[in-house]
Each structure stands twice: as C-alpha cells, then as structure tokens.
Amino acid sequence: LGARVIGPELAKTIVDHFLASHFSGGNSAKKVDAITDYERQRNNPSDSADAPQA
C-alpha cells in the first residue's frame, strides 16, 4: 500500500478488513501450516522431535 497512492485512513480500513477476514485455505494452506509448525518448534524447542531426550 503505497503512501502516495492510498491515504493513511484508507490503509487502516483495508488492513482492518484484511485482518478480520476468514482464511479459507486454498493453495496457501500447506504453506501456512508449514510456517505454523516451524514457529511452534522455534518457540517450544522442548516439544520438537529433534530436541534431546533427558
């Protein structure tokens, strides 16, 4: 959203609508799942299968 093309109030409205919308999956679902798994492993390394067992 270019600042010279879209004003700040319109940009906020567009972002609000985007964030409030429902993600229907589609072609991106596998990619989103992979990113979610990666983030989960990075944030909880003890839950990872690669973590050393005590």
N, CA, C and O atoms as CSV, one atom per row, in Angstrom:
chain,resi,resn,atom,element,x,y,z
A,1,LEU,N,N,0.850,-1.176,0.000
A,1,LEU,CA,C,0.000,0.000,0.000
A,1,LEU,C,C,0.894,1.237,0.000
A,1,LEU,O,O,1.426,1.635,1.036
A,2,GLY,N,N,1.044,1.818,-1.142
A,2,GLY,CA,C,1.905,2.979,-1.271
A,2,GLY,C,C,1.329,4.209,-0.595
A,2,GLY,O,O,0.146,4.510,-0.757
A,3,ALA,N,N,2.143,4.917,0.154
A,3,ALA,CA,C,1.701,6.105,0.881
A,3,ALA,C,C,1.276,7.220,-0.065
A,3,ALA,O,O,0.463,8.068,0.302
A,4,ARG,N,N,1.808,7.226,-1.255
A,4,ARG,CA,C,1.446,8.270,-2.214
A,4,ARG,C,C,0.169,7.927,-2.967
A,4,ARG,O,O,-0.401,8.782,-3.645
A,5,VAL,N,N,-0.280,6.691,-2.854
A,5,VAL,CA,C,-1.461,6.245,-3.587
A,5,VAL,C,C,-2.669,6.133,-2.672
A,5,VAL,O,O,-3.778,6.506,-3.056
A,6,ILE,N,N,-2.461,5.623,-1.466
A,6,ILE,CA,C,-3.553,5.384,-0.519
A,6,ILE,C,C,-3.272,6.173,0.752
A,6,ILE,O,O,-2.179,6.091,1.312
A,7,GLY,N,N,-4.251,6.931,1.200
A,7,GLY,CA,C,-4.095,7.705,2.421
A,7,GLY,C,C,-4.064,6.814,3.654
A,7,GLY,O,O,-4.459,5.651,3.585
A,8,PRO,N,N,-3.601,7.343,4.779
A,8,PRO,CA,C,-3.458,6.539,5.994
A,8,PRO,C,C,-4.780,5.971,6.515
A,8,PRO,O,O,-4.808,4.839,6.995
A,9,GLU,N,N,-5.848,6.715,6.431
A,9,GLU,CA,C,-7.131,6.213,6.942
A,9,GLU,C,C,-7.663,5.075,6.083
A,9,GLU,O,O,-8.180,4.090,6.610
A,10,LEU,N,N,-7.541,5.201,4.770
A,10,LEU,CA,C,-7.965,4.119,3.883
A,10,LEU,C,C,-7.086,2.889,4.098
A,10,LEU,O,O,-7.589,1.766,4.102
A,11,ALA,N,N,-5.789,3.088,4.276
A,11,ALA,CA,C,-4.879,1.969,4.536
A,11,ALA,C,C,-5.273,1.243,5.818
A,11,ALA,O,O,-5.274,0.013,5.852
A,12,LYS,N,N,-5.606,1.982,6.867
A,12,LYS,CA,C,-6.042,1.361,8.130
A,12,LYS,C,C,-7.325,0.560,7.930
A,12,LYS,O,O,-7.468,-0.538,8.468
A,13,THR,N,N,-8.246,1.106,7.162
A,13,THR,CA,C,-9.505,0.402,6.892
A,13,THR,C,C,-9.248,-0.894,6.129
A,13,THR,O,O,-9.827,-1.931,6.451
A,14,ILE,N,N,-8.388,-0.836,5.127
A,14,ILE,CA,C,-8.061,-2.034,4.347
A,14,ILE,C,C,-7.418,-3.091,5.233
A,14,ILE,O,O,-7.781,-4.265,5.155
A,15,VAL,N,N,-6.478,-2.696,6.066
A,15,VAL,CA,C,-5.807,-3.645,6.966
A,15,VAL,C,C,-6.797,-4.225,7.963
A,15,VAL,O,O,-6.763,-5.427,8.228
A,16,ASP,N,N,-7.671,-3.407,8.519
A,16,ASP,CA,C,-8.684,-3.907,9.458
A,16,ASP,C,C,-9.559,-4.969,8.805
A,16,ASP,O,O,-9.836,-6.003,9.413
A,17,HIS,N,N,-9.993,-4.726,7.586
A,17,HIS,CA,C,-10.826,-5.702,6.875
A,17,HIS,C,C,-10.041,-6.979,6.569
A,17,HIS,O,O,-10.569,-8.084,6.688
A,18,PHE,N,N,-8.787,-6.818,6.178
A,18,PHE,CA,C,-7.948,-7.982,5.880
A,18,PHE,C,C,-7.768,-8.845,7.122
A,18,PHE,O,O,-7.921,-10.064,7.058
A,19,LEU,N,N,-7.444,-8.222,8.250
A,19,LEU,CA,C,-7.211,-8.976,9.484
A,19,LEU,C,C,-8.486,-9.609,10.025
A,19,LEU,O,O,-8.426,-10.631,10.708
A,20,ALA,N,N,-9.630,-9.022,9.731
A,20,ALA,CA,C,-10.903,-9.559,10.215
A,20,ALA,C,C,-11.464,-10.645,9.299
A,20,ALA,O,O,-12.413,-11.338,9.667
A,21,SER,N,N,-10.884,-10.796,8.114
A,21,SER,CA,C,-11.424,-11.772,7.162
A,21,SER,C,C,-11.044,-13.195,7.554
A,21,SER,O,O,-10.066,-13.423,8.267
A,22,HIS,N,N,-11.838,-14.145,7.071
A,22,HIS,CA,C,-11.624,-15.565,7.356
A,22,HIS,C,C,-10.678,-16.153,6.316
A,22,HIS,O,O,-10.845,-15.926,5.118
A,23,PHE,N,N,-9.687,-16.906,6.775
A,23,PHE,CA,C,-8.763,-17.582,5.868
A,23,PHE,C,C,-9.411,-18.876,5.410
A,23,PHE,O,O,-9.689,-19.754,6.226
A,24,SER,N,N,-9.653,-19.001,4.116
A,24,SER,CA,C,-10.371,-20.165,3.597
A,24,SER,C,C,-9.443,-21.285,3.147
A,24,SER,O,O,-9.911,-22.285,2.602
A,25,GLY,N,N,-8.167,-21.143,3.358
A,25,GLY,CA,C,-7.234,-22.204,2.979
A,25,GLY,C,C,-6.778,-22.054,1.553
A,25,GLY,O,O,-5.999,-21.158,1.228
A,26,GLY,N,N,-7.262,-22.926,0.708
A,26,GLY,CA,C,-6.884,-22.862,-0.699
A,26,GLY,C,C,-5.454,-23.317,-0.916
A,26,GLY,O,O,-4.944,-24.172,-0.193
A,27,ASN,N,N,-4.815,-22.738,-1.917
A,27,ASN,CA,C,-3.459,-23.140,-2.291
A,27,ASN,C,C,-2.420,-22.820,-1.224
A,27,ASN,O,O,-1.349,-23.428,-1.212
A,28,SER,N,N,-2.708,-21.893,-0.340
A,28,SER,CA,C,-1.732,-21.468,0.657
A,28,SER,C,C,-1.797,-22.260,1.954
A,28,SER,O,O,-0.932,-22.079,2.812
A,29,ALA,N,N,-2.774,-23.118,2.131
A,29,ALA,CA,C,-2.973,-23.811,3.405
A,29,ALA,C,C,-1.746,-24.616,3.822
A,29,ALA,O,O,-1.357,-24.571,4.989
A,30,LYS,N,N,-1.129,-25.349,2.901
A,30,LYS,CA,C,0.053,-26.151,3.238
A,30,LYS,C,C,1.211,-25.262,3.670
A,30,LYS,O,O,1.943,-25.595,4.602
A,31,LYS,N,N,1.373,-24.138,2.995
A,31,LYS,CA,C,2.453,-23.216,3.329
A,31,LYS,C,C,2.231,-22.602,4.704
A,31,LYS,O,O,3.166,-22.485,5.496
A,32,VAL,N,N,1.001,-22.214,4.983
A,32,VAL,CA,C,0.681,-21.630,6.288
A,32,VAL,C,C,0.898,-22.663,7.386
A,32,VAL,O,O,1.425,-22.326,8.447
A,33,ASP,N,N,0.502,-23.916,7.154
A,33,ASP,CA,C,0.723,-24.985,8.133
A,33,ASP,C,C,2.214,-25.206,8.378
A,33,ASP,O,O,2.627,-25.409,9.520
A,34,ALA,N,N,3.021,-25.171,7.329
A,34,ALA,CA,C,4.462,-25.353,7.472
A,34,ALA,C,C,5.076,-24.220,8.286
A,34,ALA,O,O,5.937,-24.463,9.131
A,35,ILE,N,N,4.646,-22.996,8.042
A,35,ILE,CA,C,5.144,-21.851,8.806
A,35,ILE,C,C,4.725,-21.969,10.261
A,35,ILE,O,O,5.523,-21.698,11.158
A,36,THR,N,N,3.480,-22.370,10.506
A,36,THR,CA,C,2.985,-22.538,11.875
A,36,THR,C,C,3.788,-23.598,12.613
A,36,THR,O,O,4.159,-23.393,13.769
A,37,ASP,N,N,4.063,-24.733,11.967
A,37,ASP,CA,C,4.868,-25.789,12.585
A,37,ASP,C,C,6.273,-25.294,12.901
A,37,ASP,O,O,6.799,-25.565,13.980
A,38,TYR,N,N,6.879,-24.575,11.970
A,38,TYR,CA,C,8.218,-24.026,12.178
A,38,TYR,C,C,8.234,-23.074,13.371
A,38,TYR,O,O,9.123,-23.153,14.219
A,39,GLU,N,N,7.255,-22.176,13.436
A,39,GLU,CA,C,7.189,-21.227,14.549
A,39,GLU,C,C,6.981,-21.951,15.869
A,39,GLU,O,O,7.575,-21.575,16.880
A,40,ARG,N,N,6.154,-22.974,15.875
A,40,ARG,CA,C,5.897,-23.739,17.089
A,40,ARG,C,C,7.193,-24.400,17.578
A,40,ARG,O,O,7.476,-24.398,18.776
A,41,GLN,N,N,7.967,-24.955,16.667
A,41,GLN,CA,C,9.226,-25.601,17.036
A,41,GLN,C,C,10.241,-24.583,17.538
A,41,GLN,O,O,10.974,-24.857,18.488
A,42,ARG,N,N,10.292,-23.422,16.917
A,42,ARG,CA,C,11.237,-22.378,17.340
A,42,ARG,C,C,10.879,-21.822,18.712
A,42,ARG,O,O,11.770,-21.481,19.489
A,43,ASN,N,N,9.596,-21.726,19.018
A,43,ASN,CA,C,9.153,-21.159,20.284
A,43,ASN,C,C,9.112,-22.180,21.407
A,43,ASN,O,O,9.163,-21.805,22.578
A,44,ASN,N,N,9.020,-23.466,21.075
A,44,ASN,CA,C,8.963,-24.536,22.071
A,44,ASN,C,C,9.930,-25.643,21.674
A,44,ASN,O,O,9.494,-26.722,21.273
A,45,PRO,N,N,11.243,-25.396,21.777
A,45,PRO,CA,C,12.196,-26.404,21.310
A,45,PRO,C,C,12.097,-27.728,22.058
A,45,PRO,O,O,12.479,-28.761,21.508
A,46,SER,N,N,11.602,-27.734,23.279
A,46,SER,CA,C,11.475,-28.988,24.020
A,46,SER,C,C,10.371,-29.865,23.450
A,46,SER,O,O,10.355,-31.070,23.699
A,47,ASP,N,N,9.445,-29.282,22.690
A,47,ASP,CA,C,8.367,-30.055,22.074
A,47,ASP,C,C,8.783,-30.641,20.728
A,47,ASP,O,O,8.050,-31.443,20.149
A,48,SER,N,N,9.943,-30.251,20.231
A,48,SER,CA,C,10.390,-30.678,18.914
A,48,SER,C,C,10.886,-32.114,18.940
A,48,SER,O,O,11.436,-32.567,19.944
A,49,ALA,N,N,10.695,-32.826,17.843
A,49,ALA,CA,C,11.187,-34.199,17.729
A,49,ALA,C,C,12.710,-34.222,17.697
A,49,ALA,O,O,13.313,-35.251,18.004
A,50,ASP,N,N,13.345,-33.105,17.330
A,50,ASP,CA,C,14.800,-33.037,17.251
A,50,ASP,C,C,15.448,-32.698,18.586
A,50,ASP,O,O,16.672,-32.740,18.705
A,51,ALA,N,N,14.653,-32.367,19.580
A,51,ALA,CA,C,15.196,-31.981,20.880
A,51,ALA,C,C,15.776,-33.203,21.582
A,51,ALA,O,O,15.211,-34.294,21.499
A,52,PRO,N,N,16.903,-33.027,22.274
A,52,PRO,CA,C,17.487,-34.155,23.008
A,52,PRO,C,C,16.554,-34.643,24.107
A,52,PRO,O,O,15.890,-33.850,24.775
A,53,GLN,N,N,16.515,-35.931,24.279
A,53,GLN,CA,C,15.671,-36.532,25.314
A,53,GLN,C,C,16.458,-36.645,26.607
A,53,GLN,O,O,17.629,-37.022,26.585
A,54,ALA,N,N,15.844,-36.330,27.720
A,54,ALA,CA,C,16.511,-36.383,29.031
A,54,ALA,C,C,16.412,-37.760,29.637
A,54,ALA,O,O,16.916,-37.989,30.737
